[in-house]
Amino acid sequence: MKDVVRRQTRSKQLHPAVYLGIAGFALWLVIAAWSFSGEGYADWLLVVVSLFVLGVLLLLFVLSRVGSHDPGAGKSRRRKRVRFRDWARREFDTWQDQEPGRNAAIEIMLPLGAAAIGMSAIGIVYLFVHTG
């Protein structure tokens, strides 16, 4: 009985809030990168980076909309929306093991969040030094 309850509390898909968090950090990273705009080729490089990140976000959106490959899913694919708090308490299946959903969300968003915060800090220092 306990195993049945445990199986029902596992998840194989990320919560939509995790996708929104990834998109938010990516946009934050792009905005922080534009703090380095100036004269010369920097603006062109920032446009290329911004378009690259936009492409990745578009790919992320498409992947978030892909359904399961289970042909028997049918109408059951339209499942109830689960609150993030409830999803975070469930076990999340990875290809190797299971871990709490909260830990999976943190591990997925941490690298991009750290890059966005770091780019912001470097951009602020650059603006202070550049303006005198």
C-alpha positions as CSV (number, residue, x, y, z in Angstrom):
1,M,0.0,0.0,0.0
2,K,2.8,2.4,0.9
3,D,4.5,1.7,-2.5
4,V,1.3,2.6,-4.3
5,V,1.0,5.9,-2.5
6,R,4.7,6.6,-3.2
7,R,4.3,5.9,-7.0
8,Q,1.4,8.4,-7.2
9,T,3.6,11.1,-5.7
10,R,6.3,10.8,-8.3
11,S,6.6,13.1,-11.2
12,K,8.4,12.8,-14.6
13,Q,7.7,16.3,-15.8
14,L,8.8,19.6,-14.6
15,H,6.3,22.1,-13.2
16,P,5.5,25.1,-15.4
17,A,6.9,27.4,-12.7
18,V,10.4,25.8,-13.2
19,Y,10.2,26.7,-16.9
20,L,9.1,30.2,-16.0
21,G,12.0,30.5,-13.6
22,I,14.5,29.4,-16.3
23,A,13.0,31.9,-18.7
24,G,13.2,34.7,-16.1
25,F,16.8,34.0,-15.3
26,A,17.7,33.9,-19.0
27,L,16.0,37.3,-19.7
28,W,17.7,38.7,-16.6
29,L,21.0,37.4,-18.0
30,V,20.4,39.2,-21.3
31,I,19.4,42.4,-19.7
32,A,22.5,42.3,-17.4
33,A,24.7,41.6,-20.5
34,W,23.4,44.8,-22.2
35,S,25.1,46.8,-19.4
36,F,28.3,46.3,-21.4
37,S,26.9,48.0,-24.5
38,G,29.1,50.7,-25.8
39,E,30.9,51.7,-28.9
40,G,32.4,49.3,-31.4
41,Y,31.4,45.7,-32.0
42,A,30.1,45.1,-28.5
43,D,26.5,46.0,-29.5
44,W,26.6,43.5,-32.5
45,L,27.8,40.8,-30.2
46,L,25.1,41.6,-27.6
47,V,22.5,41.3,-30.4
48,V,23.8,37.9,-31.4
49,V,23.8,36.7,-27.8
50,S,20.3,38.1,-27.2
51,L,19.0,36.3,-30.3
52,F,20.7,33.1,-29.3
53,V,19.1,33.3,-25.8
54,L,15.7,34.1,-27.5
55,G,16.1,31.0,-29.6
56,V,16.9,28.9,-26.6
57,L,13.9,30.3,-24.8
58,L,11.7,29.4,-27.8
59,L,13.1,25.9,-27.8
60,L,12.4,25.7,-24.1
61,F,8.8,26.8,-24.7
62,V,8.4,24.2,-27.4
63,L,9.8,21.4,-25.2
64,S,7.6,22.4,-22.3
65,R,4.5,22.0,-24.5
66,V,5.5,18.5,-25.8
67,G,3.2,15.8,-24.3
68,S,3.9,12.3,-23.3
69,H,4.6,9.6,-25.9
70,D,2.0,7.3,-24.2
71,P,-0.6,6.6,-26.9
72,G,-3.0,5.6,-24.2
73,A,-2.8,9.0,-22.5
74,G,-5.5,10.5,-24.7
75,K,-7.8,12.8,-22.8
76,S,-6.1,12.0,-19.5
77,R,-3.3,14.1,-20.8
78,R,-5.3,17.1,-19.7
79,R,-4.6,16.7,-16.0
80,K,-5.3,19.0,-13.2
81,R,-2.8,21.7,-12.5
82,V,-0.7,20.9,-9.5
83,R,0.4,23.7,-7.2
84,F,4.2,24.2,-7.2
85,R,4.2,23.5,-3.4
86,D,2.6,20.1,-4.0
87,W,4.9,19.3,-7.0
88,A,8.0,20.2,-5.0
89,R,7.1,17.7,-2.3
90,R,6.9,14.9,-4.8
91,E,9.7,12.7,-5.9
92,F,11.0,13.8,-9.4
93,D,12.2,11.0,-11.6
94,T,15.6,11.6,-13.3
95,W,17.2,9.2,-15.7
96,Q,19.3,7.9,-12.9
97,D,17.4,8.2,-9.6
98,Q,14.6,10.0,-7.8
99,E,15.0,13.2,-5.8
100,P,12.6,15.7,-4.2
101,G,11.1,18.0,-6.7
102,R,12.3,21.0,-4.8
103,N,15.9,19.9,-5.1
104,A,15.5,19.1,-8.8
105,A,14.1,22.6,-9.4
106,I,17.0,24.2,-7.5
107,E,19.6,22.1,-9.3
108,I,18.0,23.0,-12.7
109,M,17.8,26.7,-12.1
110,L,20.9,27.3,-10.1
111,P,23.5,27.6,-12.9
112,L,21.5,30.1,-14.9
113,G,20.5,32.0,-11.8
114,A,24.1,32.2,-10.7
115,A,25.2,33.4,-14.1
116,A,22.5,36.1,-14.1
117,I,23.3,37.4,-10.7
118,G,27.1,37.3,-11.5
119,M,26.6,39.1,-14.8
120,S,24.5,41.8,-12.9
121,A,27.2,42.3,-10.3
122,I,30.0,42.5,-13.0
123,G,27.8,44.9,-15.0
124,I,27.2,47.2,-12.0
125,V,31.0,47.3,-11.3
126,Y,31.7,48.0,-14.9
127,L,29.2,50.9,-15.0
128,F,30.7,52.4,-11.9
129,V,34.3,52.1,-13.2
130,H,33.4,53.2,-16.8
131,T,31.5,56.3,-15.7
132,G,34.2,57.4,-13.4
